[in-house]
């Protein structure tokens, strides 16, 4: 008893010292773990500085944001039948690429390295029997999606990062309920953080009508979850296994009507053909993660496709369930092989050093590199971090355009008029390293030409940044940019 009594007295008088000791030990353990993890040196150093200067807050933030779940495989494909099928088909196609005379396939021969890369790092199948339609705003996209859903005969699979209980959200809800009552299989999935404001009433109405509804990586407290950094940012719609949609548009009114400072400009795709099978497989993998139900072997979800079109597409998923940052690697490959021009549209720009270096080297090598960013943004912290990259890009000769006709949320890259990438991935570390994303890599001059025609219009609705004028911006802006960039690797 005397020992515990004395211990209690010591704890009462030395509780500050005790807390300091605990925090010191925890910080030391995390720092050792960071050093052994072989992460990016800048990110590692940033975490160490935060943990040392702000031990309690730093440890808390690290537990929320800092751990690399890609390496630890909290989302594993092991044992999934549909993943095994995609893996087998990918290996088979790689073998075929090695024996095929690529010079006979003019549309894709010049991009063999990108195609092979994506087959190796994500088993993204190259498909040639496709017809692709591009939409440049929410109005046209929503109209096409609703028309397609209304004509569904067998199944509707819809995934959206954000679904809101507003006019557009309820239009989709009512349409899904109607199709379910008509006997169509309807499955709806949304991200539990992106759609955190979606009321239970909305979900109950769907389930009451027979719609299967799941939230992805459900968390009770969205801001206190270890998986906060690992969200499903994909936007996928597959109808009857024959028509698919993907791109940057979520289901909410602002994607139709815009924000307070202007219209919402975005890019979305409608695809018919073999590429839809890859889109379907991606949805069903996500469906398994959310519901624990494997549906990928049902043949009717993969009907034969014949579009009488020869547009080549690879559907590329990327996320913490894969070994590689597939989309980032594809961007790097496309940028480094460019000979004439590179157009990049992204609302958020905090790239990995490899991508940043590739962009600057391409520009310094004489390639016409143009980057379009929003003049105003819906994410203030990311906006200031994005602005911090402009000076060094201007020094390398990159042309920077600030879109001023509202908010441009498009995630698009075009290279040399023959390659285009469109999807959900922003050019930032969150999309490249953490989130579940999906993009379509398109090897078609006609589609790329149509995209670049719209991009040229966007340039006219933008302000070209002049280097001398940019360097004269106020000191407080430069400090805010620098501070935001310093913290961006952590978040």
N, C-alpha and C positions, 0 to 999 in steps of 0.2 A: 504493500500500500504506500509506503514511504516513497518508493521509486516513482509510482504513477502520480503521487501528489506533487513531488518535486518537478516531474516532467510537465504537469499541468501548469505549475507556476512559471516554469521556464517558457512554455509556449505563450502564456499570456503576456509576458514581458518582452518576448522576442519574436512576435508574430510577423513583424515586418521582415526581419532577417530570414525567417522560415520561408515566407513567400518569395523573397528574392532568391533563396537557394533553389526552390522548386523551379522557378522560372529560368534560372541559370542552367539547371540540369536539363530541362526540356529544350531550351534553346540549343544547348550543346549537342544533344541527341539529334535534333533536326538538322543542324549544320553538318554534322558528320554524315547523316543520311544524304544530304544534298551533295556533298563532295563525292560520295560513293556512287551517286546516281548518274554521273556524267551527263548532266543536262547542258543546255546552252550556257556558256560561261557568263554572258550578260545577265541571263535570268537567274542563274545561281548567285552571282554577286549581288544582284538587286534584293533577292530574298534574304541573304545574309545580313545586308545593311539594315533592312527593315526589322529583322528579328533582333539585332543587337541594339538598335536605337529605340525600338518600341517593342520590348519583349512580349508582353501579354497580347497586345493587339497583333503584333507580327506573327506570333504562334497561331492565334485564332484565324487570321487571314490565310496563313499557309495551309491549315487543315481544310479550309473551305476551297481555296483556289489553286494551291501549289502542287498537289500531288499528280503524278503522271499515270493516269489510269489506262492510257494506251498500253503502257508496258505491263501493267498488272492485270490487264484483261478482265475488268469487271463486266465487260460485255463480250462474251465469247461466242464464236460461231461453231465451236466444236460440237459435233454430233448432229448438226442441223442438216437434214436431207437436202433441202434446196440449196444450201451453201455448198454442199458436196457436189451437187450436180453442176453448179456454176464453175466450181474449181476444175472438175473433169473436162467440161467443155472448153474452158480457158486454156488448159494444157494442150488439148487437141488442136485448138486454133493456133497456138504458138508453133506447134509442129508443122501445121499447114503453111504458116507464113514462111518457114524456112525452106519449103520446097516449091512455093508458088512463084511464078514469074511476075514480080510486082510491076515491071515496066508495062505490062498489059493492062494494068488497072490504074489508069492515069490519075484518077481522082484521089487516090490514096497513096500512090507510090512515094511521093515526096514527104509523106508523114509517117513512113514505116517506123521510125524510131519512137514517135509518140505512141503509136498504136501498140507496138511491142512492149513499151514501158508499162502501159496501162493493163495489158494482158498479164504481165508479170506481177505488178504490185497490187492489183485489185481484181484480176480475172474479169475485166470489163470486155465483153465480147464485141467485136466489130460486126456491125450489121449493115447490109447494103440495100435491103428492100424496104425503104422508108419514104414517107412523105411528111415534110416538116412545114408547119405554119408558125410564123412569128407574130406575137402581139406586143404592142408597145405601151399599153395602158390597161388599167383595171377594168374599164368599161367593156372593152372588147374581149378581154380575157374572161371576165365573169359571164358574159353573154354566151361565149363558146362553151364554157364549162357547164353552165346550166342547161344549155341545149343538149349537150352530150349526155348528161345525167338523165334528162327527161326521156331520152330515147333508149335508155339502158334496158336490156332484156334479161340479163343473167346476174351480173355482179357489179357493184360499185365499191371501189376501195379509195378512200380519201384520207390523206394525211396533211395536216397543216400545223406549222409551228404556232401560229396565232389564230384562234377563232374567237370572235367577240359577239356578245349578245346585242347586236345592233341591227340595222336594216338588212345589210348584206348577209350577216350571220344568220338571221332568222329566215331569209329567203332560202338559203341553203338547207337549213334545218327542216323547213316545211317540205322542200322538194325531196329530201332524203326520206322523210317520214312517208310521203306519198308513194315513193318507189318501193319502200319496204312493205307497205300495205298492199301493193300490187304484186308482191311475191318475188321481188328482186332481192338477192343477198346484198345487204348494205353494211359496210364496215367503216367506222370513223375512228381516227386516231389523232390526238393532238398532244403537244408537249405540255407537261404539267406546270412548267415555269412560264413559258411563253403565253399560255392560255390560263394563267392563274386567276384571272378575274371572271372566267366563264362560270355562271351560276349553276348550282346543282339542278335547278328547275329545268334548264336547257337540256341537260344530259338525261334527266328523268323522262322528259317528253320523247326523246329519241328512243330510249330503251323501251318505253311502253309500246312503241310502234314496231318493235322487233329489230331495231338497228343495234348492231353490236358496237359498243363504244368503249375505248380504253384510252387512258392518258399514259404517255410515255415517261418512264422513270418517275413515277408518282412520288411526291414528297409532301409530308405534312406541313412543313414550314419551308417554303421555297428559298428563303434567304439564309437558312441554316442547314443546308444540305451539302454533303460531300460531293454530290454529283451536280452541283450548280453549274460547274464549268463544262459539263458534258451533256448538252441538250440536243434534242432532235430538231434541227433547223430546216429539215427538208420540207418541200411542198410538192406533193405527189397526188395525182388523180389518175386512176386506171379504171376504165369502163369496159366491161365485157371482155377484158383481156386484149382488146384490139385498138383502143385509143388511149393515149396517155398525155398528161400535162405535167410540166415542171417549170420552175423558174423562180422568180423572186417575190411573187404575190401571195400574201396570206389572205385569210377570209375576214375582212374588216372594212368598215366604211371608208377609212382614210385611203385605202388603196383604190377606191373609186373617186372620192371627192377631194382628196388632198388634205393638206394641213393649213394652218392659219396663214402661212406665208406662200401659198401657191399650190398648183396642181401636183399630183403624184405621177411621176414618170417611172415606168418599170418595164421589164422585159420578161415574157413568158412564152413557152412553147406548147404547141399541140403536135403530137406525133402519132402517125399511123404506121404500122409495120413491125418488123422483127424487133426493133429497139424497145417496143412496149413490153416484150417479155422480160427484158432486163429490168425495166422499171417495176414491173409486177414482182419480180423476185426480190428487189430491194424492199418494196412495201411489205411483202410477206415475211421477210427476215425481221423487220421492225415490229411487225404484228406479233411474231413469236416472242420477241423481247418483252413486249407489253402484256401479252395475254397468255403466254406459254402454250399456245396452240400452233401446231405445225400444219399448214395447209398447202405447202408448195408443190406437193406431188399430184394435185388434182389436175388432170389434163385439160379440163375445160377452162382453167385459168390461163392456159397458154395455147389458144387456138392458132391454127395456121394463118399466115398473113401473106397477102399478095396485093401490093399497092400499084403495081406497074410503074414503080418509080425506083430510082437508083441512087438515092441520097444516103451517104454513108454516115453512120452515127455510132458512137460508143457512149453508153450510159455509165457514168463513173461515180460510185458511192465512195465516201471517205468518212472515217470516224474512229472512235476509240475501240471499235470491234475489229479493226484491221491493223496490220503490222506497219503500214507505210502511210505517210501523208500523201495519198494518191493524187489529189487534185493539185496540191502545191507542186508536186513533182512534174505533173503535166504542164502546168503554167511555166515552170522553169525551163522545161525542154522546148516548149513553143517559143518562148522569148529568146532563148539563146540561139535558135536556128533561124530567126527572122533575118531577112535580107533587105526588105524594102520598108515596111511600116508595121507598127504595133499600136492598136487602139485599145485602151483599157478604160472601162467604166466601172466604178465601184463607189458605194456610199461611204465605206469605212476603209481606211488605208493605214494599217500598221503592220507592214509585211515583215517576214523573216529576213535576216541579212542576206540569205542566198537570193531571194527574189529581188530585193532592193539592189543588190550588186548586179544581177542580171539585167535589170532595167537600165541602170546607169551605163553599164558596159555596152549594151546594145545601142544606146543613144550616142555614146562617144565613138562607136564604130561606124557611125553614119546612118544608122537606121532612124527613120522618122518615128519617134516614140511620142505618143500623146496620151495623157492621163486626164480623165475627167472626174472631178470631185464635186460634191455639193457646196454651194456658197453658204447655205444654211443647213443645219442638220437636226435630226430628232434625238441625237445622242450627244450631249454637250462634251462629256469627258473624251469620248472617242474623236469628236470633231477637233478638239484642241491638239490631241495627239497626232491626228492626221495632218494638221497644218504644219506640224514640226518637221515634216519631211520635204516640204516644198523647196526650201532654199538649196539643199544639196542636189535635188533633182534638176532644178533650174541651172545649177552650175554644170551639170553633166549635159545640158542641152535638151532635156525633156521639156516638151510643151505642156503646160498645166492649164487646164480650163476649169473654171468654177461655174457650175451650172446655176443659173439665176432665175430660171422660169419655173420656180417651185422646188420640188425635191426629186432628184434622180436617184432611185433606189436600185437601178439595174446593176447586175453583176455579169459583165460581158467582156470578153477579150476577142479581138480579131487579129490575125497575123497574115500579112502578105496577100490578103484577098482570097485565101483558100482554106483557112482554118478559123473556126470560131468555137468558143466555149461559153455556154450559157447555163446558169443554174442558181442554186441557193447560196453558194459560197462567196463571201466577201473576201477581199484581199487583206486579211488580217489573221493574226495568230489564233484567234478563237475559232475561226472557220477552218484554218489549215490544220490545227493541232487537236482541237477539243470537241467541236460539235460534230454531230452526224449531218453530213451535207451530201448533196447529189448534183451533178452537172452533166450536161450533154456536150460531148466533144463532136463537132460537126466538120466533116471533110467535104465541103461542097462550095464551089465558087459562086453559084447562084444565090444560095442562102446568105453567104458571107457578104456578097454585094448588096443584098437588101438590108442587111444589118448596118453596113457601113454607110449606106444612103441615109438611114435614120440617124446614125451617129454624126454625120456631117450636119444634119439639121440641129442636133443637140449642140454642136460646136457654135453654131450661129446664135443659140440661146444661152451662151456662156460668155464669161469674161476671161480673155487670155491674160494670164498673170505675167506682168513685166518684172524682170529681175530687180531693176533699180528701185522701182516703186515698192516692191515687196520688202526689200531690205530696209525701207524707211518706216515700216510699221512700228507701233509704239512698243516701248520696252516691256510694259506689263503683259502685252500679248506674247512676246518672245519668252518671258519667264513662265507664263501659264502653259505655253506649248512645251517648253522644256520639262516642266514638272509633270505634265500629263504623259509625256513620252517616257519619262523615268519610271512611272508607275505602270505603264501599259504592259510590260512583260509579266507583271504579277497578276493582272486581271484578264 
